[in-house]
Amino acid sequence: RPGIPANQTKPPIIVKDKPIEYILNDPSTPNLVVSVPVPNIPENPKFSVQNYKGGGFSLGSVESQSANCVVTLCHTINFLNRYTDKPMTRWSATSVLNVIPRAGKDLNAYYDRNYLKFFYFSDKKNSTMYTCDSADIVSHELGHAVLDFYRPDMWSAVFLESAAFHEAFGDFVAMMKNLSHDEVVNHLISQTNGNLKQENVVSNLAEQM
């Protein structure tokens, strides 16, 4: 293809005319899956999701999981930027945040300033769980990157309180992201019969994991 060196991978063709089947929570709540249009990925802060090819892929495929990550990242970034007087326009330590939906076999997911990595593991019944399928986990890990942008000094702080605050902030971002979807709020009200002191889909983060 003209303009692309022979040793460089061609950019993926993004399917924009087919919707993304988006998991609002995680596979433990199959009724919280909605069709959403392919989002516009922000120029800043820039991120790249491995194997992302747009919409039209079946749930459980690597392309669908990548699309799930893209929707969560776009929605969460736009949501947070809408309510702050200092929008996040860059990452703390990298120009492009690389997102790996299937980074390997492990019971883990993490942010390391250059990557968001999501892992998968199998239980005793050989049922595989992918952390990238959880909007809670994806938005929680993004929360670390958000806090790192606002307070980069906390990243290398030696105090346990700083690490604890990072985790709490990630949970806060995940909960606020959940509450920004009408479908989740309606499910929450139905689930608790209006009594928000009860356990619910928002307070119980990463239920499948």
N, C-alpha and C positions, 0 to 999 in steps of 0.2 A: 504494500500500500504506500503511495507517495507520501513523503514527509515523515515516515516512521522507519528508523534504522532497522536493519535486518535482525539485530540481536535484541531488539526491544519488543516486549509483548504488546500486541495490539490492544487498545482500550476496549472494554466490553461494550457490546451493544445493549443499551438500557431499554427494556420494553416498557413504554410509558402508556400504551393504550389499553393495558389490562390492569385491573386493580390488584392490590396486595391484600391477601387474607391475613389480617393483623391480629395477633394474640394480645389482647389488652392486659391480661394478667399472666397466666401461664397455663400449661395443659391441664392443670387440676380443675380449671373452670372452663370447660369447653363451650359453654354458652356465652362466654365473653370473647368472641371472635367476630370481628367486623371487617367489611371490605372497605378499603381506603384507597384513594388515588395515589399514584406514585408521587412522593413529595419532592419539592425542590431542595436539593442539598445546599446549605449555605456556603458561600465562598469563604466566609470567616465566621467562626473558627473552622478551619478545613479538616475534614476527616475522610478516610477511605476505608470502606468495608470490603474485606476479601470475599470474592465470589458473588458480589452484588450485581444483579442483571435486571432489576426492575420487578414488575409484577407478572402475575399469571402462573406462578409455580405452586405446586401442591404442598400443603403443610407437611413438615417433616423433612423436606428436601433441603440441601445445603443452600440452594438459591433462596428458598422461602425463609430460612433462618437468617440469612444475610439481609433480606428485605425487612424482616422483623426488627433487626438491629437498626437499620437505617431509619425506619419510621419512629422508633423509640428515641433515637438520638435527635432527629430533626424536631420532633414534637417537644421534647424536654428542653432543648436549647431555646427554641422559639418561645416556649411558655415562660421560662425563667427570665429571658431577656425582656419580655413584655412588661415585667413587674419590677425592674431594677433601674436605677438611675445611672448604672455603670454596666452596660451590656457587655457580655463576654465576646470579644472579637478575635481572640487568639488563645493558644494554649500556653502553659507556663514554660515548657522546656522543649517544644518541638513545633515545627511549622505545620505538620500534618500528623494528626492522631490516627494511627493505623489500628483497625479493629479486626480481630481474628475470631470469628464465631466458633470455629472448631479448632482450638489451639492444641488439643491433645487430650489424653485420658487422665483425668484427675478430678477430685471433688473440690473444684476451685474456680474462681474468676478474679481477675485483678487489673488494676491500673498501675503502670510503672513509669508514667510521664511520657513515654513514647508510644505505648500500646494499650489498648483495652483487649484483654485476652479472656475468652470464655471456653471452659473445658466441658467434658462430658464423662459420664461414668455409668457402669452397669451394676444393677443390684443382683441379689442371689438368684432371681428368676430370669436373669439375662435381659431385663428391661432397661434400655438405655435412656438416661436423662441428660438433656442438653441444657446447660445453664443459659445459653443464648436464647432459649425459648421463653425465658422469664423476663418480662418487661421490668419487673421489680429489680432483678439482678443487673440488667443492663443499665437502668437509670441510676441504681445505687453506685455502680462503678463509675458512671459518668459524673456522679456527684463528687467523687474524689478529684476528678479533673477540674470541675467547676471551682471547688474550694481551693485547689492548687493555683488557679488563675488569680483568685482574689487574695489569697494568703500563701504565697510560695514559701514564706519563712517557716510555715508549719510542717512542710514536707520532711525536713531533716531535723526537726526539733526532737530532743531526746526525752521529752516528758511524756509519760503515759497518757496524761490528760489530752495532749495534742492528737495522739493516735485515736483515743476514744472519741474526741470531737469529730475527727475525720469520718469515723464509722457512723456516728450519729447524724452527721450532715448528709452522708450518702443515703441513710434511711429516710431522712426528711425529704430529700429530693424525690425518692421513689414514692413516698406517700403523697406528695404534692402532685406528682405526675399522675398518679392514680385518680386523685380527686378532680383532675382537670377533664376527665372523660365522663360525660353524662351517663353512659352505659354502666360504668363502674359505680357511680353514685346511686343510680337507681337500684342496682344489684345490692349495694350496701344497705339501703333503706329496707328493701324487701327481706334481706337476709337477717336483719336485726329487728325487724318490725318497728323501726324508728328508735330503738334503744341503743345508742352508740357506745354504751358501756360494755356491750357484748363484743366478743371476738367477731371480726369481720374481714372482708376481702382486702380492706385497706390496712388495718392494723396487723394482719398476719402477712408479713412479707415473705416472698420466695417460698410459698406453701409447698410446692412439689419437692423442692430441695430439702 
